Amino acid sequence: MSKFVLFLFQITLFSSICSAGSKLTELGPETIRILAIDGGGVRGVIPARILKEIETRTKKPIAALFDFVVGVSTGGILAFGLNVPNEQGNPKYSASDLLDLYLTHATDIFPEYSHKKGKIRSTASAHYPISGMQKVLEKYFGDTRLSQSIIPSLALAYNIKTAAPYYLCSIYAKKNDDYDFFMKFAAQATVA
């Protein structure tokens, strides 16, 4: 592959863009800009704040700054949320909107009881009840499908039955209807 792949992570991303004055937009045309957003439950507020600051300083949506976005768990919610299109094909939500999602609905998505000291979690079952999460994801994602993602996006899920990773990818979704899940279900799967 002749293209240089640049992986940008949360803190490195923030410091390189904000301290060097939007160098992200100055990178050469052969550079692929990949945003990787880690999981961490309610700590999703941290990358949401960083992404909000990047959008504020660059005056551009995240989907205009990157070629690909990938996330896991709470990072998957952000990855997909930043790629929900509005009727004009632009991002429906800004990073600020998604920060509000966390500030308003974090306990609906990640109920407090699962973080209590001494609670033993099994890898054979979900860690959180899903009713609150489903309501929030329905509100933000509606009937948007992975194939509608503004830029290519991917989230990682875990298949309990096969004990293997499962990739929820908009590129697969555009090529094969069998992979074209609703974003709300893909986001739910990566959190589970």
Sequence and secondary structure as in RCSB ss.txt:
>XXXX:A:sequence
MSKFVLFLFQITLFSSICSAGSKLTELGPETIRILAIDGGGVRGVIPARILKEIETRTKKPIAALFDFVVGVSTG
GILAFGLNVPNEQGNPKYSASDLLDLYLTHATDIFPEYSHKKGKIRSTASAHYPISGMQKVLEKYFGDTRLSQSI
IPSLALAYNIKTAAPYYLCSIYAKKNDDYDFFMKFAAQATVA
>XXXX:A:secstr
  SEEEEE HHHHHHHHHHTTSGGGGS TTEEEEEEE   GGGGHHHHHHHHHHHHHHTS HHHH SEEEEETHH
HHHHHHTT B TTSSBSS HHHHHHHHHHHHHHHS GGGGSTT    TTS SS SHHHHHHHHHHHTT BGGG S
S EEEEEEETTTTEEEEEEHHHHHH GGG  BHHHHHHHHH 
